[in-house]
Amino acid sequence: MRLVVTGAGGMLGGAVCAAARAAGHEVLALDRVALDVTDAAACRERLVAARPDAVVNCAAWTDVDGAETEEAQATAVNGAGAGNVAAGAAVARARIVHVSTDYVFPGDGRDPYVESDAVGPRTAYGRSKLAGEVAVAAAGADHAIARTAWLFGAGGANFVDTMLRLGAERDELRVVDDQIGCPTWTGHLAPALVALAAGGARGVFHAAGGGRATWFELAREALSLAGSHCRVESTTTAEFPRPAARPAFSVLASERGADAVCLPDWREGLRGHLADIRSPTPGGTP
Ligand SMILES: NC(=O)c1ccc[n+]([C@@H]2O[C@H](COP(=O)([O-])OP(=O)(O)OC[C@H]3O[C@@H](n4cnc5c(N)ncnc54)[C@H](OP(=O)(O)O)[C@@H]3O)[C@@H](O)[C@H]2O)c1
C-alpha cells in the first residue's frame, strides 16, 4: 500500500509512519511544514499528486486547555482541516483513516462508551474534534474514524513521560484519582491504524488500550515499572482545576463485531513504552 501520513511530525504520526514502514508499506510522511491541513487547495493538490491508496490523518490541534480560548483556531485544524484532508482523499480516490478522541463524549457516564453512543463534548477541543468527524464523514471518501484516548509513546509530550521526569526530580507526586479512561500506547495503536488503512472496514471505531485506569493508577504503574522510589499520592480533580474540564469517565469499548479494533492492555503498553525509551529503535516504535 502507498500511504500518506498527515501530521507526521507528531507523536502518533511518527509511530504510524514507523509501523507502516515496518509492515512493508510505502510511506509519504507529511509534517505541518510539508502540508498544512487548513489549506484545502494544498490538501487536494498534494494528495492527488501523491496518488496514495490511503491517508492516515494524525494532524491535530492537541492543546486541550488552549482550545478553550482559541476554539476557532483549534476548529480550523481539527474540524475544517480534517475535512480538507478527507476531501483531498476523495478526489484522489484514496481511503482515509481519521484519528478522533474520547473527548467527543460528555464523560459523565458509568458504562464504557461504544461507537453509537450519543456524543456531547464538554470542551472546545472535543467540539473541534467532533466537527472533524462530521466533516470527514461528509467528504465522500471511503473512511474510517478511529477514536482513541490517553496516548503515550515516543516522540511527543505525554503524561507518562511527564510523570517519569517528575518522579526522578521529586520524592512525592499527587495525581488525580477520579478520572477514568483508557491509556493507549502509540506502539499498539499505530499498527492497528495501518491495518485499518489497508483494510476495507468503514465507519467509527473505538481504538484504545485494553483495561481502564485513573491517572493516579497510570502514574503509579509507570513509576513502579521504572523502578522509581517516588511516592504517588491520590488527589481529586477539584484540587487540580484546569481550563478545560476533563471527563470523569471516558472508557471506550466497542460494539463492532469481527472488525473491532482490539488493543492490548495498557500495562503491556507501558512496558513497551519503557523498553522503547531505554533502547529506542531507529525510526521510532514499534
Ligand atoms: N494525545 C492524546 O492523548 C490523544 C488522545 C486522544 C486522541 N488523540 C488524537 O490523536 C491524534 C494525534 O495526536 P498526538 O498525540 O500525536 O498529537 P501531537 O503530537 O500534538 O501531533 C499532532 C501533530 O499535528 C500537527 N499539526 C498541528 N496543526 C497542523 C496543521 N494545521 N497542519 C498539519 N499538521 C498540523 C502538529 O504539528 P506542530 O507540532 O508543528 O503543531 C503535530 O505534529 C490527534 O488527532 C489527537 O486529537 C490524542
The ligand as an SDF file (V2000), in Angstrom:
LIG
                    3D

 48 52  0  0  0  0  0  0  0  0999 V2000
   -2.5020   12.7050   22.8640 N   0  0  0  0  0  0  0  0  0  0  0  0
   -3.6090   12.1480   23.3140 C   0  0  0  0  0  0  0  0  0  0  0  0
   -3.7270   11.8050   24.4880 O   0  0  0  0  0  0  0  0  0  0  0  0
   -4.7670   11.8930   22.3660 C   0  0  0  0  0  0  0  0  0  0  0  0
   -5.9300   11.3020   22.8780 C   0  0  0  0  0  0  0  0  0  0  0  0
   -6.9950   11.0570   22.0030 C   0  0  0  0  0  0  0  0  0  0  0  0
   -6.8850   11.3850   20.6700 C   0  0  0  0  0  0  0  0  0  0  0  0
   -5.7620   11.9910   20.2150 N   0  0  0  0  0  0  0  0  0  0  0  0
   -5.6960   12.3330   18.8020 C   0  0  0  0  0  0  0  0  0  0  0  0
   -4.6060   11.6320   18.2380 O   0  0  0  0  0  0  0  0  0  0  0  0
   -4.0950   12.3570   17.1380 C   0  0  0  0  0  0  0  0  0  0  0  0
   -2.5870   12.5030   17.2510 C   0  0  0  0  0  0  0  0  0  0  0  0
   -2.2900   13.2090   18.4330 O   0  0  0  0  0  0  0  0  0  0  0  0
   -0.8120   13.2790   19.0260 P   0  0  0  0  0  0  0  0  0  0  0  0
   -0.9150   12.9210   20.4590 O   0  0  0  0  0  0  0  0  0  0  0  0
    0.1530   12.5740   18.1370 O   0  0  0  0  0  0  0  0  0  0  0  0
   -0.5890   14.8610   18.9670 O   0  0  0  0  0  0  0  0  0  0  0  0
    0.6990   15.7020   18.5270 P   0  0  0  0  0  0  0  0  0  0  0  0
    1.9470   15.0350   18.9630 O   0  0  0  0  0  0  0  0  0  0  0  0
    0.4060   17.0910   19.0190 O   0  0  0  0  0  0  0  0  0  0  0  0
    0.6330   15.6530   16.9510 O   0  0  0  0  0  0  0  0  0  0  0  0
   -0.2170   16.4610   16.1980 C   0  0  0  0  0  0  0  0  0  0  0  0
    0.5630   16.9350   15.0020 C   0  0  0  0  0  0  0  0  0  0  0  0
   -0.3090   17.7160   14.1760 O   0  0  0  0  0  0  0  0  0  0  0  0
    0.4450   18.8000   13.7010 C   0  0  0  0  0  0  0  0  0  0  0  0
   -0.3930   19.9040   13.2630 N   0  0  0  0  0  0  0  0  0  0  0  0
   -0.9720   20.8770   14.0010 C   0  0  0  0  0  0  0  0  0  0  0  0
   -1.6180   21.7480   13.2130 N   0  0  0  0  0  0  0  0  0  0  0  0
   -1.4440   21.3050   11.9310 C   0  0  0  0  0  0  0  0  0  0  0  0
   -1.8450   21.7670   10.6660 C   0  0  0  0  0  0  0  0  0  0  0  0
   -2.5790   22.8910   10.5530 N   0  0  0  0  0  0  0  0  0  0  0  0
   -1.4890   21.0680    9.5620 N   0  0  0  0  0  0  0  0  0  0  0  0
   -0.7380   19.9570    9.6740 C   0  0  0  0  0  0  0  0  0  0  0  0
   -0.3020   19.4680   10.8430 N   0  0  0  0  0  0  0  0  0  0  0  0
   -0.6640   20.1380   11.9660 C   0  0  0  0  0  0  0  0  0  0  0  0
    1.3260   19.2000   14.8540 C   0  0  0  0  0  0  0  0  0  0  0  0
    2.4020   19.9810   14.3860 O   0  0  0  0  0  0  0  0  0  0  0  0
    3.0920   21.0650   15.3410 P   0  0  0  0  0  0  0  0  0  0  0  0
    3.7180   20.2830   16.4440 O   0  0  0  0  0  0  0  0  0  0  0  0
    4.0440   21.7390   14.4440 O   0  0  0  0  0  0  0  0  0  0  0  0
    1.9880   21.9470   15.8250 O   0  0  0  0  0  0  0  0  0  0  0  0
    1.7570   17.8370   15.3840 C   0  0  0  0  0  0  0  0  0  0  0  0
    2.9150   17.3940   14.7360 O   0  0  0  0  0  0  0  0  0  0  0  0
   -4.8790   13.6740   17.1120 C   0  0  0  0  0  0  0  0  0  0  0  0
   -5.9390   13.5700   16.2000 O   0  0  0  0  0  0  0  0  0  0  0  0
   -5.4250   13.7910   18.5060 C   0  0  0  0  0  0  0  0  0  0  0  0
   -6.6070   14.5680   18.5410 O   0  0  0  0  0  0  0  0  0  0  0  0
   -4.7030   12.2410   21.0190 C   0  0  0  0  0  0  0  0  0  0  0  0
  1  2  1  0
  2  3  2  0
  2  4  1  0
  4  5  1  0
  4 48  2  0
  5  6  2  0
  6  7  1  0
  7  8  2  0
  8  9  1  0
  8 48  1  0
  9 10  1  0
  9 46  1  0
 10 11  1  0
 11 12  1  0
 11 44  1  0
 12 13  1  0
 13 14  1  0
 14 15  2  0
 14 16  1  0
 14 17  1  0
 17 18  1  0
 18 19  2  0
 18 20  1  0
 18 21  1  0
 21 22  1  0
 22 23  1  0
 23 24  1  0
 23 42  1  0
 24 25  1  0
 25 26  1  0
 25 36  1  0
 26 27  1  0
 26 35  1  0
 27 28  2  0
 28 29  1  0
 29 30  1  0
 29 35  2  0
 30 31  1  0
 30 32  2  0
 32 33  1  0
 33 34  2  0
 34 35  1  0
 36 37  1  0
 36 42  1  0
 37 38  1  0
 38 39  2  0
 38 40  1  0
 38 41  1  0
 42 43  1  0
 44 45  1  0
 44 46  1  0
 46 47  1  0
M  CHG  2   8   1  16  -1
M  END
$$$$
